[in-house]
């Protein structure tokens, strides 16, 4: 690991729908003062022999196992960190999430924490500055080197956390006088999920975790019977019942619009400790994690915190979890450009159903990961200047409810400041839409890997050939995959149909009973005495063998069932299980959830082997003509 004192001149731009609030005040010498509590992620020495901070861009799902640490080393490092005064908030197989005062960091690691301001892009494209933490003993941004410290034999580096930002009641929405989508009906129809729902593919039995600003139990959710746990607190977050921003509550409605029967597990983030929140979501063991936040990073090098975040994502995907991230709203989205995530872009649909690339959404060829084009495909997103396109439920009087209220569209959303509704979208909305579609695919064919689910979504997306994406990129939508919308708009029905085919690849031998070999009695060989050929005198005539009765035909056990798929690999269990702060699940609730899951799996198995309807066969024929399905799969 590099340990020179030379400082890198490149740092990532950040983007958000929120204010970072990381640093307050100045020291007497005029320098910016660090916050009273600083969050960081400690990486004990990796079992592969190479530090994750040296690996940089090569921290992927295929290499994630090499950056885990021995359990004994993790425990020893955590105990020593506690002894020198740090709070140990979380332990995963790769990192230890800690918090402490600036003095604790300086005393333990022998280096002061510095504060630097960098240009960022905030809500609705407003340019501003934000503060980021650094240490002068390493040339990697945000990394504290362990060289010469007592921790050198235990720890390969400490990544100072960075602020992350959003991409950003009544059960019935207010009436406004402009075109917009409503949830669930408008988004479900636009993403062609209604037809999947009619085939009983609704996401039942699938668990989706969402890392965001929190989750408020709005009447919109309870009136429709949507299933959601109370929010789990990520390290450093507080007040699990409230969503002071409204972002997480609103965007979660996009998940239910696509997959109304999923179980949602919200994780409330502290946006200066996002890696801890992401790892808390992994610890819940979900099938899918959706995230509508990140940084804007056009070029490398990645900071220490972003390498640690990339490692957390790669490990999650390697364990079988589908991870979805927003591509950005005019930003070079990270982790939206990480090769292992499903990257969500934007398509606008007008009141006549016409599709065009959203000029609010990002799309670009990554300068960090060679050959990585972003996004993979798109969800429904509004247009500039503010993408106010989807009416979403929020906690009454929260930041979005107040900030978007009044005014005239498109600058305002023409709703009241305390009605619990606001109109917004961005790729923050596209990511949970794609997560909902992934849940439908997972129900249709449980054994599919994250990469296979992404491929199915891209292969079956609706091509968008009109419009350009955000002016920062200005890519034209064309026939086939492009940098404006990726592979196009998600088509949930075609994606689930393709998934069902993948689970039907082994055809039953017979649909009817097996024909018995014989239906009558066996005829004896002879009915008279046997005449000897030699002069052997028989003791008496040989009595013919008489059957005791007609031999009954062999009855078939039943039609041979198709081989059932092997269950997907479950998420990696943390060495020290992550114990998020949150409500205790009662035994009866756990039994009910287990019963629901079992019921969903039985339904999925039956659906995978069910006959296709005439409409589905017609859709399949069209997909074959367009090259979205290989005829050999049918």
C-alpha positions as CSV (number, residue, x, y, z in Angstrom):
1,X,0.0,0.0,0.0
2,X,1.3,3.4,-0.9
3,X,2.3,5.4,2.2
4,X,4.0,8.5,0.8
5,X,3.0,12.0,1.9
6,X,2.3,13.1,-1.6
7,X,-1.3,14.2,-1.9
8,X,-3.6,13.4,-4.8
9,X,-5.1,16.3,-6.6
10,X,-8.2,14.5,-7.8
11,X,-11.2,14.0,-5.6
12,X,-14.7,12.8,-6.5
13,X,-17.6,15.3,-7.0
14,X,-20.6,14.5,-4.9
15,X,-24.3,14.9,-5.7
16,X,-27.4,14.9,-3.6
17,X,-31.0,15.8,-2.7
18,X,-29.8,16.6,0.8
19,X,-27.4,18.8,2.7
20,X,-24.4,17.0,4.1
21,X,-24.1,18.7,7.4
22,X,-20.7,17.1,8.0
23,X,-18.6,20.0,9.3
24,X,-19.6,22.9,11.4
25,X,-17.5,25.9,12.5
26,X,-13.8,26.7,12.1
27,X,-10.8,26.3,14.3
28,X,-9.0,29.4,15.7
29,X,-6.4,29.2,12.9
30,X,-9.2,29.6,10.3
31,X,-9.1,26.0,9.2
32,X,-12.4,24.1,9.0
33,X,-13.0,22.0,12.1
34,X,-13.8,18.3,11.8
35,X,-17.1,17.0,13.2
36,X,-17.3,15.9,16.9
37,X,-17.9,12.3,15.7
38,X,-16.2,10.8,12.7
39,X,-17.3,7.5,11.1
40,X,-14.8,5.2,9.3
41,X,-14.4,1.7,8.0
42,X,-11.4,-0.4,9.2
43,X,-10.1,-3.1,6.9
44,X,-8.1,-5.8,8.8
45,X,-5.5,-7.6,6.6
46,X,-7.1,-9.4,3.7
47,X,-6.8,-13.2,3.4
48,X,-5.7,-12.8,-0.2
49,X,-2.6,-10.9,0.8
50,X,-3.5,-7.7,-1.1
51,X,-5.1,-4.7,0.5
52,X,-8.5,-3.7,-0.9
53,X,-7.1,-0.2,-1.1
54,X,-4.3,-1.4,-3.4
55,X,-6.8,-3.4,-5.5
56,X,-8.9,-0.3,-6.2
57,X,-10.9,-0.9,-9.4
58,X,-10.5,-4.6,-9.2
59,X,-12.7,-5.0,-6.1
60,X,-15.5,-7.0,-7.9
61,X,-17.9,-9.9,-7.1
62,X,-15.4,-12.3,-8.7
63,X,-12.6,-11.1,-6.3
64,X,-14.5,-10.2,-3.2
65,X,-13.6,-13.3,-1.2
66,X,-9.9,-12.3,-1.4
67,X,-10.7,-9.2,0.6
68,X,-12.3,-10.9,3.6
69,X,-10.4,-11.3,6.8
70,X,-9.8,-14.1,9.3
71,X,-12.3,-14.2,12.1
72,X,-9.6,-14.1,14.8
73,X,-8.0,-11.1,13.2
74,X,-11.4,-9.3,12.9
75,X,-12.1,-9.9,16.6
76,X,-8.6,-8.9,17.7
77,X,-8.7,-5.7,15.8
78,X,-12.2,-4.8,17.0
79,X,-11.2,-5.4,20.6
80,X,-8.1,-3.3,20.3
81,X,-10.1,-0.5,18.7
82,X,-12.5,-0.5,21.6
83,X,-9.6,-0.4,24.0
84,X,-8.2,2.8,22.5
85,X,-11.7,4.5,22.7
86,X,-13.5,3.8,19.4
87,X,-17.2,2.7,19.2
88,X,-17.4,-0.5,17.3
89,X,-20.7,-0.2,15.5
90,X,-20.6,-3.2,13.1
91,X,-18.4,-6.1,12.0
92,X,-18.6,-7.7,8.6
93,X,-16.4,-10.3,7.0
94,X,-14.3,-7.5,5.4
95,X,-14.6,-4.4,7.6
96,X,-15.2,-2.9,11.0
97,X,-17.4,0.1,11.2
98,X,-16.2,2.6,13.9
99,X,-16.9,6.0,15.3
100,X,-14.8,8.3,17.4
101,X,-13.7,11.9,18.1
102,X,-10.9,13.6,16.1
103,X,-8.7,13.3,19.1
104,X,-9.3,9.5,19.3
105,X,-8.3,9.1,15.7
106,X,-5.1,11.2,16.2
107,X,-4.1,9.4,19.4
108,X,-4.7,5.9,17.9
109,X,-3.2,6.4,14.4
110,X,-0.8,9.2,15.0
111,X,-2.2,11.5,12.3
112,X,-4.6,14.5,12.4
113,X,-7.9,14.6,10.5
114,X,-8.0,17.4,8.0
115,X,-11.1,19.0,6.3
116,X,-11.2,20.0,2.7
117,X,-14.0,21.5,0.6
118,X,-14.9,20.3,-2.8
119,X,-17.4,21.2,-5.4
120,X,-20.6,19.2,-5.3
121,X,-24.0,19.0,-7.2
122,X,-26.9,19.2,-4.9
123,X,-30.7,19.0,-5.3
124,X,-32.1,19.9,-8.7
125,X,-28.6,20.4,-10.1
126,X,-27.6,23.2,-7.8
127,X,-23.8,23.5,-7.6
128,X,-22.3,24.0,-4.1
129,X,-19.4,23.0,-1.8
130,X,-19.2,20.3,0.8
131,X,-16.6,19.2,3.3
132,X,-14.6,15.9,3.1
133,X,-12.3,14.4,5.7
134,X,-8.7,13.4,4.9
135,X,-5.4,12.4,6.5
136,X,-2.0,13.6,5.5
137,X,-0.2,10.3,6.0
138,X,-1.5,8.6,2.8
139,X,-1.7,9.7,-0.8
140,X,-5.1,8.0,-1.3
141,X,-8.0,10.4,-0.6
142,X,-9.7,9.6,2.7
143,X,-7.3,6.8,3.8
144,X,-5.4,6.6,7.1
145,X,-2.2,4.6,6.7
146,X,-1.3,2.2,9.5
147,X,2.5,2.3,8.8
148,X,4.4,2.9,12.0
149,X,1.4,2.5,14.3
150,X,0.6,-0.3,16.8
151,X,-2.2,-1.4,14.4
152,X,0.2,-2.2,11.5
153,X,0.1,-5.9,12.1
154,X,-3.7,-6.0,12.4
155,X,-5.1,-3.4,9.9
156,X,-4.3,-2.6,6.3
157,X,-6.0,0.8,6.3
158,X,-8.8,3.0,7.7
159,X,-11.3,4.6,5.2
160,X,-12.8,7.9,6.5
161,X,-16.5,8.0,5.5
162,X,-17.8,10.5,3.0
163,X,-21.2,12.1,2.7
164,X,-23.5,10.4,0.2
165,X,-26.5,12.1,-1.3
166,X,-29.8,11.2,-2.9
167,X,-30.2,11.0,-6.6
168,X,-32.9,12.4,-6.1
169,X,-51.2,11.9,5.0
170,X,-53.9,10.7,2.9
171,X,-54.1,7.3,1.1
172,X,-55.3,9.2,-2.0
173,X,-53.0,11.7,-3.8
174,X,-54.2,15.3,-4.4
175,X,-55.5,16.4,-7.8
176,X,-53.1,18.6,-9.8
177,X,-53.4,20.1,-13.2
178,X,-50.4,18.6,-15.1
179,X,-49.4,15.3,-16.6
180,X,-47.8,12.9,-14.1
181,X,-47.7,9.3,-13.2
182,X,-49.4,7.9,-10.1
183,X,-48.5,4.9,-8.0
184,X,-49.2,2.1,-8.2
185,X,-51.3,2.0,-11.4
186,X,-49.4,4.4,-13.6
187,X,-45.9,3.0,-12.9
188,X,-47.1,-0.6,-13.1
189,X,-48.7,0.1,-16.5
190,X,-45.7,2.0,-17.9
191,X,-43.3,-0.8,-16.9
192,X,-45.7,-3.5,-18.2
193,X,-46.0,-5.2,-14.8
194,X,-49.8,-5.6,-14.9
195,X,-49.6,-8.6,-17.2
196,X,-47.1,-10.3,-14.9
197,X,-49.4,-9.7,-12.0
198,X,-52.3,-11.4,-13.8
199,X,-50.0,-14.4,-14.1
200,X,-49.7,-14.4,-10.3
201,X,-46.1,-13.1,-10.4
202,X,-46.3,-10.3,-7.8
203,X,-43.0,-10.7,-5.8
204,X,-44.5,-12.9,-3.1
205,X,-41.8,-14.5,-1.0
206,X,-39.1,-12.1,-2.2
207,X,-37.4,-9.7,0.3
208,X,-36.2,-6.3,-0.8
209,X,-34.0,-4.1,1.4
210,X,-33.9,-0.4,0.7
211,X,-31.1,1.9,2.1
212,X,-32.4,5.4,2.2
213,X,-33.6,8.2,4.5
214,X,-36.0,6.1,6.4
215,X,-39.6,4.9,6.0
216,X,-42.8,6.3,7.3
217,X,-45.9,4.0,7.6
218,X,-48.1,6.2,5.3
219,X,-51.8,5.4,4.9
220,X,-51.0,4.7,1.2
221,X,-49.1,1.6,2.2
222,X,-51.4,0.3,5.0
223,X,-54.6,0.9,2.9
224,X,-53.2,-1.4,0.2
225,X,-51.9,-4.0,2.5
226,X,-48.3,-3.7,1.4
227,X,-45.8,-5.7,3.6
228,X,-43.0,-3.7,5.2
229,X,-41.0,-4.1,8.4
230,X,-40.3,-1.0,10.5
231,X,-37.1,0.7,9.5
232,X,-33.8,-0.7,10.8
233,X,-31.3,1.9,11.9
234,X,-28.0,1.9,10.2
235,X,-25.0,2.9,12.3
236,X,-25.3,6.5,13.4
237,X,-29.0,6.9,12.4
238,X,-31.8,7.6,14.8
239,X,-35.6,7.7,15.1
240,X,-36.7,4.6,13.1
241,X,-40.4,5.6,12.9
242,X,-39.7,8.9,11.1
243,X,-38.5,9.9,7.7
244,X,-37.5,13.5,8.0
245,X,-36.6,13.8,4.4
246,X,-39.4,11.8,2.8
247,X,-37.1,10.4,0.0
248,X,-37.0,6.8,1.2
249,X,-40.8,6.7,1.9
250,X,-41.7,8.1,-1.5
251,X,-39.3,6.1,-3.6
252,X,-40.3,2.8,-1.9
253,X,-43.8,3.2,-3.5
254,X,-42.1,2.4,-6.8
255,X,-41.1,-1.0,-5.5
256,X,-44.6,-1.9,-4.6
257,X,-45.9,-0.5,-7.9
258,X,-43.9,-3.3,-9.7
259,X,-44.0,-6.0,-7.0
260,X,-47.0,-5.5,-4.7
261,X,-46.4,-8.6,-2.6
262,X,-42.7,-8.2,-1.8
263,X,-41.6,-7.8,1.8
264,X,-39.8,-4.5,2.2
265,X,-37.0,-4.1,4.8
266,X,-36.1,-0.4,5.0
267,X,-32.7,0.6,6.4
268,X,-32.5,4.2,7.6
269,X,-29.1,5.7,6.8
270,X,-26.8,8.3,8.3
271,X,-25.5,9.7,5.1
272,X,-22.0,10.2,6.5
273,X,-21.9,6.4,7.3
274,X,-23.5,4.9,4.2
275,X,-21.2,1.8,4.1
276,X,-22.4,0.8,7.6
277,X,-26.1,1.1,6.4
278,X,-25.4,-0.9,3.3
279,X,-23.8,-3.7,5.3
280,X,-26.7,-3.5,7.7
281,X,-29.0,-4.2,4.7
282,X,-26.8,-7.2,3.7
283,X,-27.1,-8.5,7.2
284,X,-30.9,-8.8,6.9
285,X,-30.4,-11.5,4.2
286,X,-32.5,-10.0,1.5
287,X,-32.8,-11.1,-2.1
288,X,-32.4,-7.6,-3.5
289,X,-31.0,-4.3,-2.2
290,X,-31.9,-1.0,-3.9
291,X,-30.1,2.3,-3.3
292,X,-30.9,5.7,-4.8
293,X,-27.8,7.6,-3.7
294,X,-24.1,7.9,-4.4
295,X,-21.3,10.1,-5.6
296,X,-20.4,11.8,-8.8
297,X,-17.0,10.4,-9.9
298,X,-15.8,11.1,-13.4
299,X,-12.3,9.9,-13.1
300,X,-10.1,8.0,-10.7
301,X,-8.6,7.4,-8.3
302,X,-11.3,6.1,-6.0
303,X,-11.1,7.3,-2.5
304,X,-10.6,4.9,0.4
305,X,-14.3,5.1,1.3
306,X,-15.4,4.3,-2.2
307,X,-13.1,1.3,-2.4
308,X,-14.6,0.1,0.8
309,X,-18.1,0.6,-0.6
310,X,-17.2,-1.2,-3.8
311,X,-15.9,-4.1,-1.7
312,X,-19.2,-4.2,0.3
313,X,-21.2,-4.3,-2.9
314,X,-19.0,-6.9,-4.6
315,X,-19.3,-9.2,-1.5
316,X,-23.1,-8.8,-1.5
317,X,-23.4,-9.7,-5.2
318,X,-21.0,-12.6,-4.8
319,X,-23.3,-14.0,-2.1
320,X,-26.3,-14.0,-4.4
321,X,-27.9,-10.6,-3.6
322,X,-29.1,-8.5,-6.5
323,X,-27.9,-4.9,-6.0
324,X,-29.5,-1.9,-7.8
325,X,-28.1,1.6,-7.9
326,X,-29.2,4.8,-9.6
327,X,-27.0,6.0,-12.5
328,X,-27.3,9.6,-11.5
329,X,-29.2,12.8,-12.5
330,X,-26.5,14.5,-14.6
331,X,-23.8,12.9,-12.5
332,X,-21.1,10.3,-13.1
333,X,-22.9,8.0,-10.7
334,X,-20.9,5.9,-8.3
335,X,-21.6,3.1,-7.3
336,X,-24.0,3.3,-10.2
337,X,-21.1,2.5,-12.6
338,X,-19.8,-0.4,-10.6
339,X,-19.7,-3.5,-12.9
340,X,-21.7,-5.7,-10.5
341,X,-24.7,-3.5,-9.9
342,X,-27.8,-3.1,-12.0
343,X,-27.5,0.6,-13.0
344,X,-30.8,2.4,-13.4
345,X,-31.3,5.2,-16.0
346,X,-34.3,7.1,-17.1
347,X,-37.0,7.1,-19.8
348,X,-39.9,9.7,-19.9
349,X,-43.4,8.6,-21.0
350,X,-45.9,11.3,-22.0
351,X,-49.7,11.2,-21.6
352,X,-50.0,9.4,-25.0
353,X,-47.6,6.6,-24.0
354,X,-44.8,7.8,-26.2
355,X,-41.3,7.1,-24.9
356,X,-38.1,9.2,-25.0
357,X,-34.8,9.4,-23.1
358,X,-35.1,11.5,-20.0
359,X,-32.9,14.6,-20.2
360,X,-32.7,14.5,-16.4
361,X,-30.9,11.1,-16.2
362,X,-27.3,10.2,-16.6
363,X,-25.7,7.8,-19.1
364,X,-22.0,7.5,-19.9
365,X,-19.1,5.2,-20.6
366,X,-17.2,4.8,-17.3
367,X,-13.6,6.1,-17.1
368,X,-13.0,4.0,-14.0
369,X,-14.1,0.6,-15.1
370,X,-13.0,-0.2,-18.6
371,X,-15.8,-1.3,-20.9
372,X,-18.5,-0.4,-18.4
373,X,-21.5,1.5,-20.0
374,X,-24.0,3.1,-17.7
375,X,-27.0,2.6,-17.3
376,X,-27.9,-1.0,-18.0
377,X,-31.5,-0.1,-18.6
378,X,-34.1,2.4,-17.4
379,X,-37.2,3.1,-15.3
380,X,-39.7,5.9,-15.6
381,X,-38.2,9.4,-14.9
382,X,-39.4,12.9,-15.5
383,X,-37.8,15.7,-17.5
384,X,-35.8,18.7,-16.6
385,X,-35.8,21.1,-14.8
386,X,-36.8,19.0,-11.8
387,X,-38.3,15.7,-13.0
388,X,-41.5,16.3,-11.1
389,X,-43.3,13.4,-12.7
390,X,-44.5,10.8,-10.2
391,X,-46.9,11.6,-7.3
392,X,-45.4,9.8,-4.3
393,X,-46.4,9.4,-0.6
394,X,-44.2,11.1,2.0
395,X,-44.4,11.9,5.7
396,X,-46.5,15.0,6.1
397,X,-44.4,18.1,6.7
398,X,-41.1,16.5,5.9
399,X,-38.4,18.2,3.8
400,X,-39.7,17.1,0.4
401,X,-43.3,17.8,1.3
402,X,-42.4,21.4,2.3
403,X,-39.7,22.0,-0.3
404,X,-41.8,20.9,-3.3
405,X,-45.1,22.4,-2.2
406,X,-47.0,25.2,-4.0
407,X,-45.7,27.0,-7.1
408,X,-46.5,26.1,-10.7
409,X,-45.3,23.0,-12.4
410,X,-42.6,22.2,-13.4
411,X,-40.7,24.2,-10.7
412,X,-43.3,23.4,-8.0
413,X,-45.6,20.4,-7.6
414,X,-48.8,22.4,-6.8
415,X,-49.4,20.3,-3.6
416,X,-49.8,21.5,0.0
417,X,-46.8,21.6,2.4
418,X,-48.3,19.2,4.9
419,X,-50.5,16.8,2.8
420,X,-48.1,13.9,2.8
421,X,-47.7,13.9,-1.0
422,X,-45.1,15.3,-3.4
423,X,-44.2,14.9,-7.1
424,X,-40.6,13.8,-7.8
425,X,-38.7,11.1,-9.6
426,X,-35.1,11.1,-11.0
427,X,-33.1,7.9,-11.2
428,X,-33.9,7.7,-7.5
429,X,-37.3,6.4,-8.7
430,X,-35.9,4.2,-11.5
431,X,-33.7,2.1,-9.1
432,X,-36.6,0.9,-6.9
433,X,-38.7,0.2,-10.1
434,X,-35.9,-2.0,-11.4
435,X,-35.7,-3.6,-7.9
436,X,-39.4,-4.4,-8.1
437,X,-39.0,-6.0,-11.5
438,X,-36.0,-8.0,-10.2
439,X,-38.3,-9.3,-7.4
440,X,-40.8,-10.5,-10.0
441,X,-38.1,-12.3,-11.9
442,X,-36.8,-13.8,-8.7
443,X,-40.3,-15.2,-7.9
444,X,-40.6,-16.6,-11.4
445,X,-37.3,-18.4,-11.3
446,X,-35.6,-18.4,-7.9
447,X,-32.4,-20.1,-9.0
448,X,-31.3,-17.2,-11.2
449,X,-28.1,-15.4,-10.2
450,X,-27.8,-11.6,-10.0
451,X,-25.9,-11.5,-13.3
452,X,-28.6,-13.7,-15.0
453,X,-31.4,-11.5,-13.6
454,X,-29.7,-8.4,-15.0
455,X,-29.2,-10.0,-18.4
456,X,-32.9,-11.0,-18.6
457,X,-33.9,-7.4,-17.7
458,X,-31.6,-6.0,-20.4
459,X,-32.5,-8.5,-23.1
460,X,-36.3,-8.0,-22.7
461,X,-36.3,-4.2,-22.2
462,X,-38.4,-2.0,-24.6
463,X,-36.0,-0.2,-27.0
464,X,-36.2,3.6,-26.8
465,X,-35.0,5.4,-29.9
466,X,-36.0,9.1,-29.3
467,X,-34.5,11.9,-27.2
468,X,-31.3,12.6,-25.5
469,X,-30.2,12.2,-21.9
470,X,-28.8,14.8,-19.5
471,X,-27.0,17.7,-21.3
472,X,-23.8,16.8,-19.3
473,X,-23.7,13.8,-21.6
474,X,-26.1,14.6,-24.4
475,X,-26.2,11.0,-25.8
476,X,-28.9,10.3,-28.4
477,X,-31.2,7.3,-27.9
478,X,-30.8,5.0,-30.9
479,X,-31.9,1.5,-32.0
480,X,-30.4,-1.0,-29.7
481,X,-28.3,-0.4,-26.6
482,X,-27.0,3.1,-26.2
483,X,-25.7,5.5,-23.6
484,X,-28.9,7.4,-23.3
485,X,-31.2,4.7,-21.8
486,X,-29.0,1.6,-21.8
487,X,-31.1,-1.3,-23.2
488,X,-34.3,0.7,-22.9
489,X,-37.3,0.7,-20.5
490,X,-37.9,-2.2,-18.2
491,X,-40.6,-4.6,-19.5
492,X,-41.6,-6.6,-16.4
493,X,-44.0,-9.0,-18.3
494,X,-41.5,-10.0,-20.9
495,X,-38.7,-10.3,-18.3
496,X,-40.8,-12.7,-16.1
497,X,-41.9,-14.7,-19.1
498,X,-38.2,-15.2,-20.0
499,X,-37.5,-16.2,-16.4
500,X,-40.3,-18.7,-16.5
501,X,-38.8,-20.3,-19.6
502,X,-35.4,-20.6,-17.8
503,X,-37.1,-22.6,-15.1
504,X,-38.9,-24.9,-17.7
505,X,-35.7,-26.0,-19.5
506,X,-36.2,-29.6,-18.2
507,X,-39.3,-31.0,-19.8
508,X,-41.4,-33.6,-18.0
509,X,-41.0,-37.1,-19.7
510,X,-44.8,-37.6,-19.7
511,X,-47.9,-35.7,-18.8
512,X,-50.0,-38.8,-18.5
513,X,-49.8,-42.1,-16.7
514,X,-47.2,-44.7,-17.8
515,X,-48.8,-47.5,-19.8
516,X,-48.5,-50.8,-17.9
517,X,-46.5,-53.6,-19.5
518,X,-49.4,-56.1,-19.4
519,X,-53.1,-55.9,-18.6
520,X,-53.8,-59.6,-18.5
521,X,-52.6,-62.7,-16.6
522,X,-49.3,-64.3,-17.4
523,X,-49.8,-67.5,-19.6
524,X,-48.1,-70.6,-18.1
525,X,-45.4,-72.2,-20.2
526,X,-47.2,-75.6,-20.3
527,X,-50.4,-77.1,-19.0
528,X,-49.5,-80.8,-19.4
529,X,-46.9,-83.1,-18.0
530,X,-43.3,-82.7,-19.2
531,X,-42.1,-85.8,-21.2
532,X,-38.5,-86.7,-20.4
533,X,-36.1,-87.2,-23.2
534,X,-34.1,-89.9,-21.3
535,X,-35.5,-93.0,-19.8
536,X,-35.9,-91.4,-16.5
537,X,-39.0,-92.5,-14.9
538,X,-40.8,-89.6,-13.3
539,X,-42.3,-90.2,-9.9
540,X,-45.4,-88.8,-11.2
541,X,-46.9,-86.5,-13.8
542,X,-45.5,-82.9,-13.4
543,X,-48.3,-80.7,-12.4
544,X,-48.5,-77.5,-14.5
545,X,-47.7,-74.3,-12.7
546,X,-51.0,-72.5,-12.2
547,X,-51.0,-68.8,-11.5
548,X,-52.6,-67.9,-8.2
549,X,-54.4,-65.2,-9.9
550,X,-54.0,-62.7,-12.7
551,X,-51.0,-60.5,-12.2
552,X,-52.0,-57.0,-11.7
553,X,-50.5,-54.3,-14.0
554,X,-47.9,-52.1,-12.5
555,X,-49.6,-48.8,-11.6
556,X,-47.7,-45.6,-12.4
557,X,-46.7,-43.5,-9.3
558,X,-47.9,-40.5,-11.2
559,X,-46.6,-38.1,-13.9
560,X,-42.9,-37.5,-13.6
561,X,-42.3,-34.0,-12.3
562,X,-39.7,-31.7,-13.8
563,X,-36.5,-31.4,-11.8
564,X,-36.8,-28.5,-9.4
565,X,-34.1,-25.8,-9.4
566,X,-31.6,-25.7,-6.6
567,X,-32.1,-22.8,-4.2
568,X,-29.9,-19.8,-4.8
569,X,-26.8,-19.3,-2.7
570,X,-27.8,-17.3,0.4
571,X,-25.9,-14.1,1.5
572,X,-22.6,-14.5,3.3
573,X,-23.2,-14.6,7.0
574,X,-21.1,-12.0,8.8
575,X,-18.5,-13.3,11.2
576,X,-20.1,-11.3,13.9
577,X,-23.8,-11.1,12.9
578,X,-24.9,-7.6,12.2
579,X,-27.5,-6.7,14.8
580,X,-29.4,-3.6,13.6
581,X,-31.3,-1.6,16.1
582,X,-35.0,-2.1,15.5
583,X,-38.2,-3.8,16.6
584,X,-38.1,-7.4,17.8
585,X,-40.0,-9.7,15.5
586,X,-42.5,-11.8,17.5
587,X,-42.6,-15.5,17.1
588,X,-46.1,-15.5,15.5
589,X,-44.9,-12.9,13.0
590,X,-41.9,-15.0,12.1
591,X,-44.1,-18.1,11.6
592,X,-46.5,-16.1,9.4
593,X,-43.6,-14.8,7.3
594,X,-42.2,-18.3,7.0
595,X,-45.6,-19.6,5.9
596,X,-45.9,-16.8,3.3
597,X,-42.5,-17.7,1.9
598,X,-43.4,-21.4,1.7
599,X,-46.7,-20.6,0.0
600,X,-44.9,-18.3,-2.5
601,X,-42.3,-20.9,-3.4
602,X,-45.1,-23.5,-4.0
603,X,-46.9,-21.0,-6.2
604,X,-43.7,-20.2,-8.1
605,X,-43.0,-23.9,-8.7
606,X,-46.5,-24.4,-10.0
607,X,-46.3,-21.3,-12.2
608,X,-42.9,-22.4,-13.7
609,X,-44.5,-25.6,-14.9
610,X,-47.9,-24.2,-15.9
611,X,-49.1,-24.0,-19.4
612,X,-48.6,-20.7,-21.2
613,X,-51.7,-18.8,-22.1
614,X,-52.5,-17.9,-25.7
615,X,-51.5,-14.3,-25.0
616,X,-48.2,-15.4,-23.5
617,X,-47.5,-17.6,-26.5
618,X,-48.1,-14.7,-28.8
619,X,-45.7,-12.6,-26.8
620,X,-43.1,-15.3,-26.9
621,X,-43.4,-15.5,-30.7
622,X,-42.8,-11.7,-30.9
623,X,-39.8,-12.0,-28.5
624,X,-38.3,-14.7,-30.7
625,X,-38.7,-12.5,-33.8
626,X,-36.9,-9.7,-32.0
627,X,-34.1,-11.9,-30.8
628,X,-35.1,-11.5,-27.1
629,X,-35.5,-15.3,-26.7
630,X,-33.5,-18.1,-28.1
631,X,-35.9,-20.6,-29.8
632,X,-33.9,-23.4,-28.2
633,X,-35.1,-22.3,-24.8
634,X,-38.8,-22.9,-25.6
